[in-house]
């Protein structure tokens, strides 16, 4: 019996995204953190330079295509929980924010490794090229729709 590989399409992309996100959200729930809060926190923790709140909201909006009001609410929670602090006009991660980010990464790393293990490098490279192109095109379409 011959089986054919599934074709990459919107449904396959969505299923992969939500499956991987579900795994991450399992670990985030242990810390009372939502996906959007984690993306926002991680952006500050991994940044080369401090973000202003407006720049951070714009970055997360570009990444998640989320409502800026929801991102500001996530940012408010992170500030309230002292995972981030305002330092003048910029945001900085606290030690607690860095530790939480590191803990989630460390706990999820073995599962992530199992998910990605055994996939040939050439398949990962091809998938990366396709996903980058889909992202570029979808961003352009969204920009046209919302212009």
C-alpha positions as CSV (number, residue, x, y, z in Angstrom):
1,X,0.0,0.0,0.0
2,X,1.4,3.4,-1.0
3,X,0.7,6.4,1.2
4,X,1.1,9.9,0.0
5,X,2.5,12.6,2.2
6,X,-0.1,15.3,3.0
7,X,0.1,18.5,1.1
8,X,1.1,21.5,3.0
9,X,-1.9,23.8,3.1
10,X,-3.7,26.2,5.4
11,X,-5.3,23.5,7.4
12,X,-2.0,21.5,7.9
13,X,-0.3,24.8,8.9
14,X,-3.0,25.6,11.4
15,X,-3.1,22.1,12.9
16,X,0.7,22.1,13.4
17,X,0.6,25.6,14.9
18,X,-2.2,24.7,17.4
19,X,-0.6,21.4,18.3
20,X,2.7,23.0,19.1
21,X,1.0,25.9,20.8
22,X,-1.0,23.5,22.9
23,X,2.2,21.8,24.1
24,X,3.7,25.2,25.1
25,X,0.5,26.3,26.8
26,X,0.6,23.2,28.9
27,X,3.9,24.5,30.4
28,X,2.7,28.1,30.6
29,X,-0.3,27.1,32.6
30,X,2.0,25.9,35.4
31,X,3.1,29.5,35.8
32,X,-0.3,31.2,35.2
33,X,1.0,32.7,32.0
34,X,-1.0,33.0,28.7
35,X,0.5,32.5,25.3
36,X,0.3,36.2,24.5
37,X,1.9,37.1,27.8
38,X,4.7,34.7,27.2
39,X,5.3,36.1,23.7
40,X,5.4,39.7,25.1
41,X,7.7,38.7,28.0
42,X,10.0,36.8,25.8
43,X,10.3,39.7,23.4
44,X,11.7,41.9,26.2
45,X,13.8,39.2,27.7
46,X,15.5,38.4,24.4
47,X,15.8,41.9,23.1
48,X,19.2,43.4,22.3
49,X,18.0,46.8,23.5
50,X,15.2,48.0,25.8
51,X,11.7,48.4,24.2
52,X,9.3,51.2,24.8
53,X,5.7,50.0,25.5
54,X,4.5,51.3,22.2
55,X,7.3,49.6,20.3
56,X,6.7,46.3,22.1
57,X,3.0,46.4,21.4
58,X,3.7,47.1,17.7
59,X,6.2,44.2,17.6
60,X,3.8,41.7,19.3
61,X,1.0,42.9,17.1
62,X,3.1,42.2,14.0
63,X,4.0,38.8,15.3
64,X,0.6,37.6,16.5
65,X,-1.8,39.8,14.5
66,X,-3.4,40.5,17.9
67,X,-5.5,43.5,19.0
68,X,-3.2,46.1,20.5
69,X,-5.6,46.5,23.5
70,X,-5.2,42.8,24.3
71,X,-1.4,43.1,24.0
72,X,-1.5,46.2,26.4
73,X,-3.6,44.1,28.8
74,X,-1.0,41.3,28.7
75,X,1.7,43.9,29.2
76,X,-0.2,45.2,32.2
77,X,-0.3,41.7,33.8
78,X,3.4,41.3,33.3
79,X,4.1,44.6,34.9
80,X,1.7,43.8,37.8
81,X,3.3,40.5,38.4
82,X,6.7,42.3,38.3
83,X,8.0,40.1,35.5
84,X,8.7,43.4,33.7
85,X,9.4,46.9,35.0
86,X,9.2,50.3,33.5
87,X,12.6,52.0,33.5
88,X,11.9,55.5,32.4
89,X,10.4,55.2,28.9
90,X,11.6,51.6,28.5
91,X,10.7,48.2,29.7
92,X,13.1,45.8,31.3
93,X,12.8,42.2,32.4
94,X,13.1,41.5,36.1
95,X,15.1,38.6,37.4
96,X,11.8,36.9,38.0
97,X,10.8,37.5,34.4
98,X,14.1,36.1,33.2
99,X,13.8,33.1,35.5
100,X,10.3,32.3,34.4
101,X,11.3,32.5,30.7
102,X,14.2,30.2,31.4
103,X,12.1,27.7,33.4
104,X,9.5,27.4,30.7
105,X,12.2,26.9,28.1
106,X,14.0,24.3,30.2
107,X,10.8,22.4,31.0
108,X,9.5,22.4,27.4
109,X,12.9,21.7,25.8
110,X,12.7,17.8,26.1
111,X,9.2,17.7,24.6
112,X,10.2,20.1,21.8
113,X,13.3,18.0,21.1
114,X,11.1,14.9,20.7
115,X,8.7,16.7,18.4
116,X,11.5,17.9,16.1
117,X,13.8,14.9,16.3
118,X,14.5,12.8,13.3
119,X,13.3,15.3,10.8
120,X,15.9,15.5,8.0
121,X,17.7,18.8,7.7
122,X,16.7,19.2,4.1
123,X,13.0,18.8,5.1
124,X,13.4,21.5,7.8
125,X,15.1,23.8,5.3
126,X,12.3,23.3,2.7
127,X,9.6,23.8,5.4
128,X,11.4,26.9,6.6
129,X,11.4,28.4,3.1
130,X,7.7,27.6,2.5
131,X,6.7,29.0,5.9
132,X,8.7,32.2,5.3
133,X,7.0,32.6,1.9
134,X,3.5,31.9,3.3
135,X,4.1,34.4,6.2
136,X,5.3,37.1,3.7
137,X,2.3,36.6,1.4
138,X,-0.2,36.5,4.3
139,X,1.3,39.6,5.8
140,X,1.0,41.4,2.5
141,X,-2.6,40.2,2.0
142,X,-3.5,41.3,5.6
143,X,-2.0,44.7,5.0
144,X,-4.0,45.1,1.8
145,X,-7.2,44.0,3.6
146,X,-6.7,46.4,6.4
147,X,-5.4,49.4,4.4
